[in-house]
Amino acid sequence: MERCPQTDAFAQKVGRKWHVYSTAQVLKSVNELAWGLHLCGIRKGDRIANVTENNRVEWNVIDGAVTTLGAIHLPIYPNISIQDYEFILTDSGARIAFVSSERLFRMIASLLPRLKDLEAIYTYDRVAGALHWLKLQTAGQAGLREPLNKAALDEIKKKVAPDECATLIYTSGTTGDPKGVVLSHANLLSNCMACAPLVQNGPHERALSFLPLCHIYERTVVNIYVYLGTSVFYAQSLETIGEDLREVRPHIFSTVPRLLEKIYERIVERGSKLRGLKRALFWRALGLASAFEPDRPMHWLSRMEFAAADFLVFSRWRAALGGQIRAIISGSATLQPRLARIFSAARMPVYEGYGPTEASPVISVNYAANGCHKIGTVGPVIPGGIVKIAKDGEILYRGPNVMMGYYHQPELTAEAIDAEGWLHTGDVGEFDEIFLKITDRKKEIFKTSGGKYVAPQQVENIMKESHYISQILVVGENRKFPGALIVPAFNQVIEHFEGIGIHLRSNAEVIASDHVKALIESEVHKLNRRLGHFAQIKKFVLLAQDWSIAGGDLTPTLKLKRKQLLKKYAKEIESLYAVEKRTGTDVEMESVTHSPSPASDAREKNRV
């Protein structure tokens, strides 16, 4: 922050107004809070928990203050279960917790009798009966008026070594208890410095941040913004992203594929409501965008057609996202190539990257330099890192950003990092020239009863290219064929059938409709052609409810919790294999439906 002093280093909306915070203000608050923590006994190595529902400047102040002292910042997701809170706070031995709201305060306060190490809970918002975080900052502010205390704080800073732990991040994972990933100051700094030149920036750019700061992906991206002098505007919530994009007009933001899918679904939904020439132009533009390939030479007639599409259609898409986007960074899950093409065609290029928390997290990323961006890949390996592909296809990585290990779990650490320092990522991939491609998760690849291996993520990404499929889980381990649980894109399906005089009023009606089943079946059949016969979906179940974090179906970064979904829908999965209609040696495609309870059906009617 001292490298690029700004008047608007950070901004967040309070009420109807954006409040900006200068670099000087933030640094002053960091030092004051650091001394306030020191006064209440926090020392090097102590764990300090931090939980906020939405990204806020207070989070950065706490991060800076804690690491200034050589203490360990413990960011936690706000939407995990109370059991996970108890496990993380117990396992880490956190001494202090900062929480943003009354809800979080009440939840964690209820655990205090069982948390022997937790001494105090401070809140961002003012909450009756709770300690407010400004109490610490105010005490630190008063203390730093004394020159000797300023000198003492400077000495504390000097004693923080690069190879010491800076943060402890419990990965949400898709199975089992969370694991504490130990990352050093050097891990975080090396990843930031390697990636910053790839992100680049222009004069006085703005970024919108809405992914959780407790996730190392967004935290590293924000570190890069700060290093580059990009102003960071924090979205109010995931529900206000559209409004915030239009108000902030950012030049760059990071996201996960699911949010890009939702933006795309909204674009298609609006385009479907057009009529006449406007409708024809929209679908033609969408067709052009779906086939777009960055840097590929284009015939002059195609250039003219793209120019017309840009003027009439793509410019409206850009305006909906603020009109200034030069780059979108996508990570945390596999991005559909079709989405990358569509956004890139509209001059909002999406640069997909890859890396686990254990690598701080970036291992590879696409970026804007010539020859360094290829759709369908996660880009070249970052400077200073090395990737090799193991015999079984697993991606192995070595670099200065590899974690110190798992907290209190030496055996798991030895499994993850071998004797030569290679991090075993658990992801399966391959190289396409200099570009790394992720093909699946090693542990998620399954074998059918016929002995064929199926990579479910690959199949799922192909199927999600349909306008009418929102979410999908491919199943079939030790079964005769792959099947799928499918959540339709309800708004698109309803809009499609409205256009031909078929009225569907709720999600339950959608999945019960024979017309919808036939539509999804035709989509699956069409996309199956791109897969080997053994990987093709033969049967599917339609589900009436979207999968969500709150429902325990998705991780906080919107990845499928496969183990939980398999358990939750065990009956529906069994129905796929209960009766098999055969023609010759093939299994005919069939669909069944899964309706929610009457109460949840009523909720779905309200949502639609």
Summary of the structure (lengths in Angstrom):
residues: 608
radius of gyration: 25.2
end to end distance: 45.4
largest distance: 87.4
contacts: 2035
relative contact order: 0.08
helix: 41%
strand: 21%
